[in-house]
Amino acid sequence: LGGKHKSIIPGVTILQFVENIPEGCNAPNILRKPLPLTKPEGKETLKTENFSFSFSYLTWRKNQIKKLTISDAGYYKCTASNEYGEAFCTVNLIVAQGILDCSIPHSSEATEKKEEFSEEYVWEILMEADKKDYEKICHKYGITNYRYMLKQLNQMKKEREEKQAEVNHVSVRVETKKDGSCTFGFEMDLKNPASKIFLYKNGEMISYDTEEMMRHYLKQVGKKYTFCIKDLQPDDVGMYRVDVEDATVFSTAIEESAIPVGFTYQLSDVKCEESEDAVFECASSVPLVANWTFGSQSLADGDKYQIEVSPDSLMHSLTVKDISPADSGLYTISAGELSSSARLILEGDNLSGKSSKHGQRRGLHGSDLDGLNKLKSSQDGTNNSARHFKTGLSNVSVRKGQDTELCCVLASEMSDGCWYKNGKKVSLNIYPSDKSEMVKDGTKHTLKLHNVQEEDSGIYRFESDGRKTEASLLIEEPPELDQDVLNQLRKKPITVKAGHTATVKVPFSGKPPVKATWSKDGDELLDDRRISISNDGKFTRLSISNCSRKDRGKLSVKLRNESGTTETFVADLLVTDKPLSPQGPVEVVESSEHCIAIKWKPVRDDGGVPLSHYTVERQQVGRNTWNKVGDVDKDTTTISTDKVEPQKKYMFRIWAVNPEGVSESLVSDAVAAGIKGKSLRVLTPPKIVTSSSKAIKLSWAAPRSSGGLRLTGYFIEKRKKGSNIWNTINEEPIPDLQWIVTDVVAGQEYEFRVIAVNSSGRGEPSGESESVFAREPMDPPGIVKDLRVTYSDYSSISLAWTPPLRQNNDFAEGYLVEVKSFGSTTWTRCNTAAVNMTSYTVKGLKEMGKYSLRVTAVNSGGMGTPLELDRYVFAMPPAVCPKFVLNKSINKFMVIEEGNSIRTQFSFEGSPPPEVTWLKDGLPLSKEATIINTTENSQLFIPASQRSDSGIYSIFLKNFFGQESFDFEIRVTAIPKPPGPLTLDENVPNTVTVSWESSWDEHLDDHLYYVVKKRDSSRTAWHTVGNNIFNNRFTIINIIPERKYYFRVLAKNDMAFSDPSDTKEPWSISKKRDPFTLKLPTYKEVNKNRVPVFSVKLKTHIVPSGCDVNMSCAVEGYPLPQVTWYKNNIALENNRNYWSTNVCGVCSLCIFGASPNDSGLYTAIAENSLGRAMCSTTLTITAIEPVPRVC
């Protein structure tokens, strides 16, 4: 045998049954050993992961403990085995006090997940393994540096011991409550109170808070810690672990059985007319095994009732067929302690004289019970109550705490009656005298209820002389906010600093479930990364993180439940922040040679906090230093400074300051000391009159205003093109409006500007002139060459050309591009300034527009002759004939299941974009088809396909330059129904003719055919004997007589096979055989009789005293001899000190604890009817001499 050896997984032992295991197979192994668990009292299941390449199965010594108690604690053994071996391990279960209350267990299947061997997983194995297994584990996981592994492992063990030493004592208790919340409570003594505590689920860390309003939160009272998880959901199932720093404190699991069970959709009342079918439906949160009842009668699936359950056991439905008055009443579905009820109401039961609102027949959609008056005869089952009641009871809805009444009118004053609630008679035991009042006024009977509460809701009935009428009392409890909390919140705004979190929590009451929505200034707030809205059933909470000034406003909350809606203002939210910058522009109030005064506008937003002051600084233009002018009051928006120099320019910047910080600065334009305003600025730049290599003549316009002072002249400044330095040309002001500049360098490019001067000083300079070269006048350039279109699209056209030929001094300095649309006579310049490049792109054109373009060369001497394209150009990409871009996903034949959507997309290319046309069988598509076209693809979409959508579809592409088409077939079908019953006939010997009824889909699908198969009764495989059969009969040949066969027929279409139609009993052909006579052979009887003979005789025995003696011999003979034992010729049959056996002729005599008295001659005598045999031996018992004691 293979023997026993340890697995590389610590704590797992493998027992190998065979010495050599076939290639590709192996003995089982347990990949993950079950973890020691601490569990509360209640239901518990142990889990492990079994890993093997060959077939293996998992067995448990204890599979499930239905009621976990303290006595169930201990070690459990898990075994996984197959034909090659067995793997087993043990796990310790610790039972903590506390009950896991789950009245309805969940049915779930364990899902095995294959884990990857991460680095942490390998270190965990090494930490728990024996030292002798290190080499094997390193070899398995590819660890080659053995010395480093040992060093690292020792360090990790040391760190773990240090971490665990920080926790002195841990006592764990786990509890899952009925409301669906779960708590992990434990007592822990931390050496370092500052240690961080982490919560993990399935190895991943989850966040928690210390406030109870969060879903995961931690409560600490002294040394007691409690982790809470509210509103358990299926996603919360898993293994939880609590770590203190890096040390694991405890781990536990939340099973699916802890998740609260309920109905997601309750049963609803159904209204039906007589002889119709009524359907009740409901849905549960987990799979349930449910029972249906009508009153106290249990219902079963049959002719009257049809009970259906969805495959996942979540949807349950009950169909009551052929409704009659006797079927009216209360129907209930129950599973354990869960139940849901609804009533079946006949439409003819309304006696109020008003037409009741018809609801849906299906209970999942519900029905309207308002105005329902139901009467039912208890004698004959017919609705003849109208002769006894003039007006029946009507359903009543009333708010909680108000008074209400139920009343009905009888036909006679002589009749009396009784009131019932939910089947119990209304009396003083149920309702005290101050709670209810029953009044009779003639024929009118009234039940008055005061200060109704939730427990007062139910079905009320009034009975009189065997007749009765019923109605429902519904208690409405619309949500209400805590008014005291609202008053406190409204007293003053909720103030929070920018970047911080604002939280508002308002308690409320009302019938659950209550949905809460929050709004700010009338706009609804939605959950996102910053905004969180939670609803705990008792309060609603709004949290806005990272607040900014845009979050200011009036907060209001809207609560809604099935009883009504409440909306109210909660509080003002004020977010404080630093103020916005003061508003500009900065105005110059005064400007003199020794003083500048400025003015600005107040800030638009002070940040929610009153301003403290404004701060103003100044900077002389051309310098980097800012100097503080001073601070002014928050109500002052002007300031002046006398620390200025005449004719110097200054810039000012202003800040607004509040307790939250300083705003962004408002920067003014440059202000010159001695110039007030901009009255002396020359509005237009100077113009270039003439230019040469020695001089340039300028002219300019006078300013509109002289600032109230006499205008003394102008200063001219120049600079080289690309320079930032301006140089003044004239020393004295020029009184005229033109000037010739002679201080120029031939071939250099210049720019000029003009400054007006009055008695107060210089004004602001004008804009710079066009750049001009100091050179002799030039002749206009010639015409450009080779004008062509290089590229075009739907909004632009690109041009390129060759410069004109140069003659003397007429070279081109730039080019102007002009465009003219088709039908227009006006040329529009595309570029305001001449371009130096010999290419240009005209943009902003109309799609598919028709344009003409021309290019003109220009220089200082003027414009040359323009060159125009010889034809109009379209604003479109280069012409491309339509063409489909097909890929492997495009098929010419598509099969779609009926009811599914049809969605097919074709990509194409073409310029201009082609016009797309779809046809089906040469005709336009139906209205159900939707076509979605873009410039590059076209999509056909039919949301719900029908068989009529089958056909040949064609898509056509067409533009100015050609057309293209593509055809494909779509067949809409469904999985065919199986053929009818089979009929077998032997029309020809050794053949069978199989006949069947047509499939129901045969007339709907012309591609449907049949497949016939047969199977020998001694085999399990089916063999196809006929395919592509388009009729309902097929003959099978080569049938072997006396052999039993099964036959089946399947319908097949383009989609799939149908379910098979099989023969229920085997079919065979009988074979006629010739009669024959059975001759049995004769045998000669053998004589077995033999006299007894000892084949193995007794041996001599010498045995120490006190030992057991076993004497054996073997005897043969027939009939089986009878053996008798003798000692010294005395029979030993009745002596209890001797025990003899005779097994298949092997005779044994046992003497237990032999003594010297047992010595002697022993004889075994065997005898039968034919003779006798004897065998003897001597037994000697030696005494044991005592060992002398040495003193």
Secondary structure as UniProt FT lines:
FT   STRAND          3..6
FT   TURN            10..11
FT   STRAND          13..16
FT   TURN            23..24
FT   STRAND          29..32
FT   STRAND          37..41
FT   STRAND          49..51
FT   STRAND          57..60
FT   HELIX           70..72
FT   STRAND          74..81
FT   STRAND          85..99
FT   HELIX           119..128
FT   HELIX           131..133
FT   HELIX           134..141
FT   HELIX           146..164
FT   TURN            165..166
FT   STRAND          167..176
FT   TURN            178..179
FT   STRAND          182..190
FT   TURN            193..194
FT   STRAND          197..201
FT   TURN            202..203
FT   STRAND          204..206
FT   TURN            212..213
FT   STRAND          216..221
FT   TURN            222..223
FT   STRAND          224..229
FT   HELIX           234..236
FT   STRAND          238..244
FT   TURN            245..246
FT   STRAND          247..254
FT   HELIX           256..258
FT   STRAND          263..265
FT   STRAND          270..272
FT   TURN            274..275
FT   STRAND          278..284
FT   STRAND          291..294
FT   TURN            295..296
FT   STRAND          297..298
FT   STRAND          305..309
FT   TURN            311..312
FT   STRAND          315..320
FT   HELIX           325..327
FT   STRAND          329..335
FT   TURN            336..337
FT   STRAND          338..346
FT   HELIX           347..349
FT   TURN            363..365
FT   TURN            370..371
FT   STRAND          374..375
FT   HELIX           385..387
FT   STRAND          389..391
FT   STRAND          396..399
FT   TURN            400..401
FT   STRAND          404..410
FT   TURN            413..414
FT   STRAND          418..421
FT   TURN            422..423
FT   STRAND          424..425
FT   TURN            428..430
FT   TURN            433..435
FT   STRAND          436..441
FT   TURN            442..443
FT   STRAND          444..449
FT   HELIX           454..456
FT   STRAND          458..464
FT   TURN            465..466
FT   STRAND          467..476
FT   STRAND          480..481
FT   HELIX           483..491
FT   STRAND          494..497
FT   TURN            498..499
FT   STRAND          502..509
FT   STRAND          515..520
FT   TURN            521..522
FT   STRAND          523..524
FT   STRAND          531..535
FT   STRAND          539..544
FT   HELIX           549..551
FT   STRAND          553..561
FT   TURN            562..563
FT   STRAND          564..576
FT   STRAND          582..591
FT   STRAND          596..603
FT   TURN            607..608
FT   STRAND          613..620
FT   TURN            621..622
FT   STRAND          627..633
FT   TURN            634..635
FT   STRAND          638..641
FT   TURN            646..647
FT   STRAND          649..658
FT   TURN            659..660
FT   STRAND          661..662
FT   STRAND          666..667
FT   STRAND          671..672
FT   TURN            673..674
FT   TURN            677..680
FT   STRAND          687..691
FT   STRAND          696..699
FT   TURN            707..708
FT   STRAND          711..720
FT   TURN            721..722
FT   STRAND          727..728
FT   STRAND          738..741
FT   TURN            746..747
FT   STRAND          749..758
FT   TURN            759..760
FT   STRAND          761..765
FT   STRAND          772..773
FT   STRAND          785..792
FT   STRAND          797..802
FT   TURN            808..809
FT   STRAND          814..821
FT   TURN            822..823
FT   STRAND          828..829
FT   STRAND          839..842
FT   TURN            847..848
FT   STRAND          850..859
FT   TURN            860..861
FT   STRAND          862..863
FT   STRAND          867..868
FT   STRAND          873..874
FT   STRAND          880..885
FT   TURN            888..889
FT   STRAND          893..897
FT   TURN            898..899
FT   STRAND          902..911
FT   STRAND          915..920
FT   TURN            921..922
FT   TURN            927..928
FT   STRAND          930..933
FT   STRAND          937..942
FT   HELIX           947..949
FT   STRAND          951..959
FT   TURN            960..961
FT   STRAND          962..973
FT   STRAND          982..985
FT   TURN            989..990
FT   STRAND          992..996
FT   TURN            1000..1004
FT   TURN            1006..1007
FT   STRAND          1009..1016
FT   TURN            1017..1018
FT   STRAND          1023..1029
FT   STRAND          1033..1036
FT   TURN            1041..1042
FT   STRAND          1045..1052
FT   STRAND          1061..1062
FT   STRAND          1090..1096
FT   STRAND          1101..1104
FT   TURN            1105..1106
FT   STRAND          1109..1118
FT   STRAND          1122..1127
FT   TURN            1128..1129
FT   STRAND          1130..1131
FT   TURN            1133..1134
FT   TURN            1136..1137
FT   STRAND          1138..1143
FT   TURN            1144..1145
FT   STRAND          1146..1151
FT   HELIX           1156..1158
FT   STRAND          1160..1167
FT   STRAND          1172..1182
//
